[in-house]
Amino acid sequence: MLKRKIQEKLDCNIQTAKANDIKSELYLKYVIENIDKVDINNLLPWNLKIKENYYDN
């Protein structure tokens, strides 16, 4: 059950990243590498720093 919830949240986050024109693979790698180092609000796909660094133009 926990695994399914985590997977659903990750999928939602990836879909949100795509909707915000974020390079989802690079973004997800960044999130995984920094999940325990950075405030969670700085990892959300609509965060301005995320958009600046991972925008897919």
N, C-alpha and C positions, 0 to 999 in steps of 0.2 A: 504494500500500500504506500509506504513512504517513497519507495523508488518511483512509483507511478506519479506521485505528486511532484517530486523533483523534476521528473522528465516533462511533465506538463508545464511547470514554471519555466524550465529552460526553453521549451518549444515556444511558449508565449513571448519570452524575452527575445528569442531569435526572430520571430515574426514581427515584433515591434521594431527591432533593429532594421529589418528589411524595409518596413514601412517608412522608416526615417532615413532611408538611403544610406545605411551603415554597412560597411563590408563585414558581413556576419561572421565569417570564419575568423578573421583577425580580431574582431570584437570579442567573440566567444573565447578565443585563446587568451586575450588580455584579462577577461573576467576570471577565468579559471586560475590564471597565474597570480591574480591580485585579490581574490575573494577574501583572504584572511589578512590583507595588508592595508586595504583602503576602505573608507566609509562606503557602505552599500549605495548611498545616494550618488556617489561618484562613479558607480559602475552601471547605472541605468542608461539605456540607449538614448534617452532624450537629454541626457546631461550634455551641456555645451562642450566640455572638453572631449567627450567621446565623439560628438559630432565633428569637432575640429580634426581629431586624429584619425577617425575611421570613416569619414564621409566618402561615399562611392560616387564620384562625379562622372 
